[in-house]
Amino acid sequence: MLKAYKYRLYPNREQRKAIAFTLERCHLLYNRLLGERIHAYKSEGKNVTYYDQANTLSERKRHIPTLKHVHSQVLQDVVRRLDKAFQAFFRRVKRGETPGFPRFKSATQYDSFTYPQGGYTISGNKIKLSKIGEVKIKLHRPIEGKIKTCTIIQKNSKCYVCLSCEVDSVPLPDSAERVGVDLGVKTLAVTSDGEYFESPTYLRKSEKRLKRLQRSVSRKKKGSSRRKKAVCVLARLHERVANQRKDYAHKVSRRLVNRYGLIAFEELNVIGMIKNHKLAKSIADSGWSQLVTFTTYKAESAGRVVKQVDPRNTTQLCSNCSEIVKKALSVRVHRCKNCGFVADRDENAAKNILQRAIA
């Protein structure tokens, strides 16, 4: 299985310039290749393939000497990225989904480049990148397995390296315990065993500062250096909130996977639910999809099972006698008149979710 390791890089001034230069070349090449594909289809009705464009890289270097200062495999990966974007587009068209035709990238949107096979070596606290040099790296945890790809990311004036490694999965000891998980706004998750995971609301806690920084950005003149600095400060705060939410989701998912052999979630349409403007911010701040995703990939490597079930009537249905008990959203306690079962609303829903997963 593949496992990704992300580390912070601390390049010096010259190395920062080299990374920025590489990103610029890759960004311009991506847009040029996309333009060529569009032109070929409109003028000749021809679909250009990955190999058609990859074979032109040598000739491009003769006409554009600056491309010689970028590692050859990094340029090949640019072609591969564009090809993957078109493959995804055609796949969505075939399935009848919203296609989303590949777009031209702005300089801020193209923020990473990849060494797919070679061009990098790690020695001590340095990573040597071809055409860039030896960059200091913070190895906060050991790298496991064989490194397959190396991606350099520049985000909010910070640099990171993401190493994709092939590792052997190590299953956890078998567990007969099973759990249903009900996701909510007030409480992030409630399990069928009665365990509660409070919603962290990191966005709400940082909202005042975010508003203040946003007003600061609005006051600055567009295109000015001060506006760029203000945008960077605002983006860093957004990144901090996202990292806090991600860290909490990792902790909760790890706790679930370590304990339970079967974990059941509702199959929620989060995108549709966010359209409700009254709950959109709270739903986005909770990070339901992130929690399910993290739990799923951790479960795969640990030999656990994650199931998603139909969420219809999980709250209204009595988990003890299967009687429908209608209740408004404000009613937080489930009371069944048929069998007398009383439980917390979310805990009752979690039990129903588990029963459906087992069934």
C-alpha positions in Angstrom: 0.0 0.0 0.0 1.0 3.6 -0.5 1.6 5.9 2.5 2.3 9.6 2.3 4.8 11.5 4.6 4.7 15.3 4.6 7.7 17.3 6.0 8.5 21.0 6.3 11.3 22.3 4.2 13.5 25.3 5.1 15.1 26.5 1.8 17.5 29.4 1.7 17.0 32.5 -0.4 18.5 31.0 -3.6 16.7 27.7 -3.2 13.4 29.6 -2.7 14.0 31.4 -6.0 14.8 28.0 -7.7 11.6 26.5 -6.4 9.5 29.5 -7.5 11.3 29.4 -10.9 10.4 25.7 -11.3 6.8 26.3 -10.4 6.6 29.1 -12.9 8.0 27.0 -15.7 5.6 24.1 -14.8 2.7 26.4 -14.6 3.4 28.0 -18.0 4.0 24.6 -19.6 0.8 23.2 -18.2 -1.2 26.1 -19.7 0.6 25.8 -23.1 -0.1 22.1 -23.3 -3.8 22.6 -22.4 -4.0 25.3 -25.1 -2.5 23.0 -27.7 -5.0 20.2 -26.8 -7.9 22.6 -27.2 -6.6 24.0 -30.5 -6.0 20.5 -31.9 -9.5 19.4 -31.1 -11.2 22.6 -32.4 -9.2 22.8 -35.6 -8.7 19.1 -36.5 -11.0 17.2 -34.2 -8.0 15.4 -32.9 -7.5 14.2 -29.3 -3.9 14.7 -28.2 -2.5 11.9 -26.0 0.1 12.0 -23.2 2.8 10.5 -25.5 2.1 13.0 -28.2 3.0 15.9 -25.9 5.7 14.1 -23.8 7.7 13.4 -27.0 7.8 17.2 -27.8 9.7 18.1 -24.5 13.1 17.7 -26.1 12.2 20.0 -28.9 10.6 22.5 -26.5 13.9 22.7 -24.6 15.7 23.8 -27.8 13.3 26.6 -28.3 12.8 27.5 -24.7 16.2 27.3 -23.0 14.8 28.0 -19.5 13.2 24.6 -19.5 16.7 23.0 -19.4 16.9 24.3 -15.8 14.0 22.1 -14.7 14.5 18.3 -14.2 13.3 16.3 -17.1 11.0 14.1 -15.1 9.3 17.1 -13.4 8.4 18.3 -16.9 7.1 14.8 -17.8 4.9 14.9 -14.7 3.4 18.2 -15.9 2.2 16.4 -19.0 1.0 13.5 -16.9 -1.1 15.8 -14.7 -2.8 17.4 -17.7 -3.5 13.9 -19.1 -5.0 12.8 -15.8 -7.2 15.9 -15.8 -8.6 15.0 -19.2 -9.1 11.3 -18.3 -11.1 12.4 -15.2 -13.1 14.8 -17.4 -14.0 12.0 -19.9 -14.8 9.6 -17.1 -17.3 12.1 -15.6 -18.9 12.7 -19.0 -19.3 8.9 -19.4 -21.0 8.6 -16.0 -23.3 11.5 -16.7 -21.8 13.7 -13.9 -21.0 17.4 -14.0 -17.9 17.2 -16.4 -15.7 20.1 -15.3 -13.5 20.7 -18.3 -9.7 21.2 -17.4 -9.0 24.9 -16.8 -6.0 27.1 -17.3 -4.1 27.5 -14.0 -3.1 30.8 -12.5 0.3 31.2 -10.8 -1.3 30.8 -7.3 -3.3 27.7 -8.3 -0.2 25.8 -9.5 1.6 25.3 -6.2 3.5 22.0 -6.5 5.7 19.9 -8.8 6.7 16.2 -8.6 9.8 14.1 -9.1 8.1 10.8 -10.2 11.1 8.5 -10.1 14.4 10.1 -9.4 16.2 13.4 -8.9 16.1 13.5 -5.1 18.0 11.9 -2.3 17.7 12.2 1.5 20.8 12.4 3.7 20.6 13.3 7.3 18.6 16.5 7.7 19.0 17.5 4.0 17.1 16.5 0.9 19.0 17.0 -2.4 16.7 18.1 -5.2 17.9 18.1 -8.8 18.3 21.6 -10.2 17.6 23.1 -6.8 20.2 21.9 -4.3 20.4 20.5 -0.8 17.4 21.8 1.2 17.1 21.5 5.0 14.2 19.2 6.0 12.5 18.6 9.3 12.1 14.9 9.7 9.7 14.9 12.6 9.0 11.1 12.1 10.9 8.3 10.4 10.2 7.4 6.7 9.0 3.9 6.2 9.1 1.8 3.0 10.4 2.6 -0.4 10.0 6.2 -1.7 8.1 6.2 -5.0 7.5 9.9 -5.7 8.6 13.2 -4.2 6.3 16.3 -4.4 7.4 19.8 -3.5 4.6 22.1 -2.3 4.7 25.8 -1.8 1.8 27.1 0.3 1.5 30.4 2.1 5.2 31.2 1.8 6.1 27.8 3.3 7.6 24.9 1.6 6.8 21.2 2.2 7.9 17.9 0.7 5.4 15.0 0.4 6.9 11.6 0.0 4.7 8.8 -1.3 6.1 5.5 0.0 5.3 1.9 -0.6 4.9 0.1 2.7 3.6 -3.2 3.9 0.3 -2.9 5.8 0.5 -4.1 9.4 -3.0 -5.3 10.6 -4.1 -4.7 14.1 -5.1 -7.6 16.4 -8.6 -8.9 15.5 -11.5 -7.1 17.3 -15.0 -8.4 17.6 -16.3 -5.0 18.8 -18.6 -3.2 16.4 -19.9 0.4 16.5 -22.2 2.7 14.8 -21.3 6.4 14.6 -23.8 9.3 14.2 -22.3 12.5 12.9 -23.7 15.8 14.1 -23.2 19.5 14.4 -23.5 20.1 18.2 -21.5 16.9 18.8 -19.1 15.8 16.1 -19.8 12.1 16.6 -21.8 9.9 19.0 -21.2 6.1 19.1 -23.7 3.3 19.7 -21.6 2.6 22.9 -22.5 6.0 24.3 -19.2 7.7 23.6 -19.3 11.4 22.7 -16.7 13.3 20.6 -17.3 17.0 21.0 -17.3 19.2 17.9 -14.1 21.4 18.1 -15.6 24.4 16.2 -12.2 25.8 15.3 -13.6 28.0 12.6 -16.1 29.6 15.1 -13.3 30.2 17.6 -11.2 32.0 15.0 -14.1 33.8 13.3 -13.5 37.3 14.9 -9.8 37.3 13.9 -10.7 36.0 10.4 -13.2 38.9 9.9 -10.7 41.4 11.1 -8.0 40.2 8.7 -10.5 40.0 5.8 -11.4 43.6 6.4 -7.7 44.4 6.4 -7.4 42.8 2.9 -10.4 44.7 1.6 -8.9 48.0 2.5 -5.7 47.4 0.6 -5.2 48.4 -3.0 -5.4 45.5 -5.4 -2.0 44.5 -6.8 -0.1 46.3 -4.0 2.6 44.7 -1.9 0.6 45.4 1.3 -2.4 43.6 0.0 -0.3 40.6 -0.9 1.1 40.5 2.7 -2.4 40.9 4.1 -3.7 38.0 1.9 -0.8 35.8 3.1 -1.6 36.5 6.8 -5.2 35.7 6.2 -4.3 32.5 4.3 -2.1 31.3 7.1 -4.9 31.7 9.7 -7.2 29.7 7.4 -4.4 27.0 7.1 -4.1 26.9 10.9 -7.8 26.3 11.3 -7.7 23.6 8.6 -4.7 21.9 10.3 -6.5 22.0 13.7 -9.6 20.3 12.2 -7.4 17.7 10.4 -5.5 16.9 13.6 -8.7 16.4 15.6 -10.1 14.1 12.8 -6.9 12.1 12.9 -7.2 11.6 16.6 -10.8 10.5 16.6 -10.4 8.2 13.6 -7.4 6.5 15.2 -9.3 5.9 18.4 -12.1 4.3 16.5 -9.9 2.1 14.3 -7.8 0.9 17.3 -10.8 -0.3 19.2 -13.5 -1.5 16.7 -13.4 -4.2 14.0 -16.5 -2.8 12.3 -17.3 0.9 12.1 -20.5 2.1 10.5 -21.3 5.7 9.3 -24.2 7.3 7.6 -23.8 7.9 3.9 -24.5 11.6 4.0 -24.8 14.0 1.1 -22.6 16.7 2.7 -22.4 18.9 -0.5 -26.2 19.0 -0.6 -26.5 19.7 3.1 -24.1 22.6 3.0 -26.6 24.3 0.7 -28.7 24.9 3.8 -27.4 28.4 4.7 -28.4 28.1 8.4 -26.2 25.0 9.0 -23.6 25.4 6.2 -20.8 26.9 8.4 -21.4 24.5 11.3 -21.4 21.5 8.9 -18.2 22.6 7.2 -16.5 23.3 10.5 -17.3 19.8 11.8 -15.5 18.1 8.9 -17.7 15.0 8.6 -16.3 13.9 5.2 -12.7 14.2 6.5 -13.5 12.1 9.5 -15.0 9.3 7.4 -12.1 9.5 4.9 -9.5 9.3 7.6 -11.2 6.4 9.3 -11.6 4.5 6.0 -8.0 4.6 5.0 -6.7 3.8 8.5 -9.1 0.9 8.6 -7.9 -0.5 5.3 -4.3 -0.7 6.5 -5.3 -2.0 10.0 -7.5 -4.8 8.6 -10.7 -3.2 9.9 -14.1 -2.7 8.1 -15.8 0.6 7.5 -19.4 0.6 6.1 -21.7 3.5 5.1 -25.4 3.0 5.4 -28.6 4.7 4.2 -29.3 7.5 6.8 -33.1 7.6 6.2 -35.1 7.6 9.5 -32.1 6.6 11.6 -33.1 9.4 14.0 -36.9 8.7 14.0 -36.6 4.9 14.2 -36.6 3.2 17.7 -33.5 1.1 17.9 -35.2 -1.2 20.4 -38.5 -2.0 18.7 -38.2 -0.5 15.2 -41.2 1.8 15.8 -41.2 5.2 14.1 -41.1 7.9 16.7 -41.5 11.4 15.1 -39.6 14.2 16.8 -38.5 17.7 15.9 -34.8 18.6 15.6 -35.1 20.5 19.0 -36.1 17.2 20.8 -32.8 15.8 22.0 -34.1 12.7 23.8 -35.7 9.6 22.2 -38.7 8.3 24.0 -40.6 5.4 22.5 -44.2 5.1 23.6 -44.4 1.6 22.2 -41.7 -0.1 24.2 -40.7 2.6 26.7 -37.1 2.8 25.5 -35.4 6.1 26.4 -32.0 7.2 25.0 -30.2 10.2 23.7 -31.4 11.1 20.2 -27.9 10.7 18.6 -27.1 7.5 20.5 -30.4 6.0 19.3 -29.4 7.0 15.7 -26.0 5.4 16.1 -27.5 2.1 17.2 -29.8 2.1 14.1 -26.7 2.8 11.9 -24.9 -0.2 13.4 -27.9 -2.5 13.0 -28.2 -1.5 9.3 -24.5 -2.1 8.8 -24.7 -5.6 10.3 -27.9 -6.4 8.3 
